[in-house]
């Protein structure tokens, strides 16, 4: 079977990890090959390594990069507009290449992640979803966080999306609650909770990385802007500076590194990192190193396994250290973070960026103050649990596909 994956944002290293894990899992457990991938940004094209990339606009019949013939047709003076648009579409490679690609696939998967809620404007995504739905292919959500949905119109859109999907596999319990709230006590939508698919990356890629970092004095940190959640950059910078000053006081060398950096034109957390660095040097006399490079998932894991700890806000920035058995403490900005960590038994190693700084520092102090070998053993058990849950999700997906039935 051949598949289309919709809405990968692979310019983000964490999203690239999700896409590659999904691709490997579908191949190994379901006998499905990914042949095409859509994305919301052309900056992701270089990082989509399996399947032909298309823009989401292409799905909607909007041409961003015309062929030469299409561009010329659009510029003929006084040429009938509707005929010009029709001919331009005929000669536009991307639109017609996508039509051929979607007609050749058997099944569609929405790329794993947590973009289906009001923060990210999922109305645009819903238009792409509805367009693909019209091709009559079964559509599956695998390893997702969804919601919350507050506005009445968004609840209608979300319910329409879930009503028309063939399967809904979630990665944490909060999302299940959001789905159930859409349907109320009289309605029902089956949505099973597993975990984030990324926990299976090491097993599926056959590349096991084991950190030998017991004597390391390096801590990798990451902080991101989250104005969507009504938390200003100044607040995050203040809390980040306090955390890094605390770590520095314990003798650790701090390196700022993110899953979102090093791609010109895309979100770059190191911009915030530079502000944090400036604040630390000016007010606290503390110096940190900033890694500005864009890393692939394997490169990110290679870098972070040299550290003793990871502490930060990017969820897959926290999952990738765990893949090499490097303890990671996640500072969440949405419930999905704690929810995913809870699925593998690491719920105590989370806090929210909105928490009081004394509460955050107290939890980090307990984290770095734990017996290191015992802590590593705890994280190894968490990784094994995550692998098992993610692989169970792929196995259940394969079962549903092979049975040829939708999840009720």
N, C-alpha and C positions, 0 to 999 in steps of 0.2 A: 504494500500500500504506500501511497505517496501523500505527503501532508503539506499544508500551508500553515505557517506560524504567523499570527497577527500581532502587531504592535510590540516589537522588541526595540528597546532603546539601548542598543549595545555599545554606544559611545561611553556609557556608564559601565565600568568594569564589573560591577555587581550584576547588572542586567545581562552583560555578555556571559557571565558565569551561569545565570539561569537559562539562557538560550542554549548554551552548549550542553548543560546537564540534561535539559529536556530532549535535545536532539539525540544524545547518547542513550537515554532511558527509553525513548520511543523505538530506537533501532534494536536495542538488546531485548526488551521485554514485550514489545508489540509488533516487531517486524515492520516498522513504519520508517520511511526515509523522508526527511524534510527536504523539499525541493524548492521552496520559495518562502520568503520572510518579508513582512511589511514593517515599516518603521515610521515614526513621525518626523524624522530628521535625517537628511542625507549624510550628516556627520557620522552616523552609525554604520554606513555602508562598509568601510574598511574592516569593521570588527564583526561582521556577519560572515562567518567562515564556512557555513554549511547552508546551501540554498541560495537562490538568486534573490537579491534585495530589491524591494519596491517601496516607494513612498506611499503612505496612507492616502495621500491626495490622488495617486494613480488609481487606487481602488474606486475612488469616487468619480473617476473620469476627468480629473483635473491635471493638465499637463504642466509640469514645472520646467521641464527641459524638452523643448520641441526639437524634432528632427529638422533638418535644413528645409525640406520641402514644406513641412507644416508651418515653419516660421515664414516662408515666402508667401504661402497662401494667405496667412493672416494679414499680410501687408499689401495685398493687391488693392489699389484704390477702387472704391465704389463696388467691390465684389459683394454679392448678397451675404449678409452676416451669417444667417443660419446655415447656408450651404458651405460657407467658409469654415465654420466651426465643425461641421460634419466631415468635410474633407481633411481638415487639420487633424481630427481624431483618427481618421483612417491611416494617415501617414505618420502619426506619432507613435514611435516605437514602444515607449514605455507602457502606454495604455493598452495597446493591442498585445504586447508581450505578456502583460498581466492577465488579460482575458484568456490567452492560451494557457497560461500557468494554472489559473483557477479551474479551468475546464478539465485539466489533466489530473488534478488532485482528487483524492477520495475522502479526505477528512481535514478538518481545520482545528487548530489549537490556538487559544489565546495565550500569548507568552506569559509565563508565570511572573508574579510580581504583586504590587500593591497600588496600582494606579486607578482602580475603579471606584472612585469616590469623589466627593465634591471638591476636594482640594485641587485636583488635577483637571477639572473641567471635562468630565467624561461624556458630555453631550457630543463633543467632536468624535470621540471614540464610538459612541452609539450609532452615529451616521455610517461609519465604516462597518460596524457590526451588522447593521440592517442591510447594507449593500451586499455583504458577503452572504448573509442569510438568504438572500434572493437566489443564490446559485444552488440552493438545495443540498448543501453539504452538512453533515453533522458537525457541530461545533462543541468543543470541550474546553472548560477551564481547568487547568491542572496546577496546583500549588499556589493558590491565590489568597490574598487578603482583599476584602471588599468592604465598602462602607466606611464611616456611617453615611446615611442618607437623611438629611434633615428637611430639605425643601420638598413640598408635595409633588412638584413636577419631576424632580429627580427620582423620587420613589417610584413614580410611574415608569420612567425610563429604565431604572434598574430592574424593576419587576418584569418588564417586557424582555429585557436581556436574559434574565434567568429563566423565564418561561420558555424561551425558545432555544436554550442550549441543551445539548444531549447529556452533559455531565458536569457536575460542579464539585471539584475536589479542593478543599480549603486547607490553609496551612496553620490556622490558629482559631481558638474558640470564640474570640470576639467577633470575627467575621460571621461565624455561624449564627450568633445572636442578631447581627444586623440583617442577615438574610431572613431569619425567622420573623423578625419584626415587620418585614414588608408584607408578610402573608397573614399575620394575625392568628388568633387561636383557631379560627375555622379553616384556614388554609394550610397547605403543607408543601414544602419543597425540600427534597432530600439533598443535603449537603454534608458530606463526611469530612471530618477534620483529620489531617495527617500531620505534615510538617513542611518546611521549606525544601524544595527539591534539591537545593544546593548541597545539602548534607550528604547526598549520594555521589557528589562529583568525583571524589577520590576513588570510590569503588568502581564507578562506571568508566572512568578514564584510565583505570588500571595504573594510575600514578599515585603511589603512597608517599607522603612526605612526613617525616617524623622529626620534630625539632629537638635539637640538643642545645637547649638554651638556659640550663639551670644556673650557669655562672654569668649570664648576660646582665648588663645594667641598663639595657635599652628598653624603653617603652614607646610603642607607636600610639599616637593619639589622632583623633579626627573630630572636627566640629563642622557643622553645616548651618547655613541660614535656614530659618523656619518662620518667616513672616506670615506664611499661610496659616500657621497656628497661633498667630498674634503674639509671637515672641520676637522681640527686636534683636538685631545684631548686637547692640550694646549689651543687652542682658547676657547673651550667649558668650560674648567676648569676656565679660566680667567673670562668669562662672568658669570658662575655660582657663583664664589666667589663674584663678584660685586653685583649680585642679592641678595645673602644670607646676605652679609654685609648690604645692604640697608634694608632688612627685619628686621635684628637684630637691626639696628639703630632705627627702629620704635617700638621696644619692643617685637617682636615676637620670640617665640621659634621654631626653625626650625628642622624638622625631614626629613631625606632622606629615601624615600620608593619607590619601583618600582614594576611594573608588571613583570619584568624580574630579578629575584633574587632567591637565596636559593635552586637552583637545581644544584647539582654538575655535571659539564661537560657541562652545558648550559650557554648561555650568562648571565652575572651577572652585572647589572648596579652598584652594590655597590662597585665594583672594582674602577670605576670612582669616586664614592661617597667618597671613602677613600682618593683618591688623592685631591679631593675638600676640604675635611675636613682638610687634612694636610696643604694645602695652606692657608686656613682660619686661622688656629691656628698659623701658622708660621709667616704670613705676616700681619694679621689683628686682631689677638687676639680674634677671634670669634669662639665659640664652637657650634657644631651641633651634633645631635643624628642620628645614622644610624640604621635602621631596616633591619636586614639581613635575616629575615624569608621569606619563600615562602608562600604566602597567596592565598587561593582560592578566587574567585570573592566575595562571601559573606563576607569572612574575611577581604578582602581589603576594602570593603564598610564600614564594622564595624569600621575599624581603621581610615579611612579617614573622617568619619562623626564626629569624635571627634575634627577635626581641623576646624579652621575658614575659611581657604582657601587651595586650591591646586594650585601649580604653577609648571609646568613641561613639559617635552618633550614627554612622552609616551601618545599617544592619548587616549587609554582606561584607562590609569591612570587618565585622565581628565574626561572621561565620567562617570566612577564609582562614583566620588564625586557628580556629578549632579544627579545621581540616588537617592541620599539621600538629595538632595537640599543643597549641600555644593558648594559654588561658585568656579569655576575652571578656571584658565587662562592657555591656552596651548601655549607652545613655539614650533612651528612647525619646521620640517626639510624637509617636502615635501608638495606640494600644497594640498594633501588630508586633512590635518589637518584643514586648514582654510575653505576648501570646506565643510567638515562635520559640522563644527561649524556654517557656514553660513546657512545650511539647517534648523537649529533650531533657527536662529536669534541671534547667539552669535558671529558673525564675528568680532566684535570690540574687543573681549577679546582673541585675538590671535596676535602673532607676529612670526617672523622667527628667528631661532638661528643665521642666517647669518646677521641679522639686526645689525646696529650700537648699541653699548651697551647703549648709551644715549637714543636712541629711545625705546629700550626695557624697560629701567628703567622708562621712562616717562609713558609708557602704564601701567606698573605694579603699578606705583604710582596712576594713575587714578583709577585703579581697586580696590586697597585696600583702596583708599580714598573715594570711593562711600558710600552713605548711605546704611548700611548693610541690613536693612530690605527691602528696595526698590530693592537692588541687589538680595536678595534671592527670591523676588517675580518675578523678571525677569528670574531667573534661573528655577523657578517652571514652568513658562509659556513655557520656552524652552523645559523642560522635557516633558510637555504635548504635545507640537508640535512634538517632537521626537517620542514619543509613537505613536501618531496618524499616522505619516508618515511610521513608521516601520510596524505597523499593517496593513496599507493600502497596503504595499508591499506584505505582506503575503496573504492578501485577493486577490490581483491581481494575485499572483502566483497560488493560489488555483483555481481561475477562468480559467486561461490558462491551467492548468493541467486537470481540469474537462471537458473543451471543447475539450481536446485531440488535440490541435493544437499548432504549434510552433509560437513564435513571429516572424513576418516577418523580 
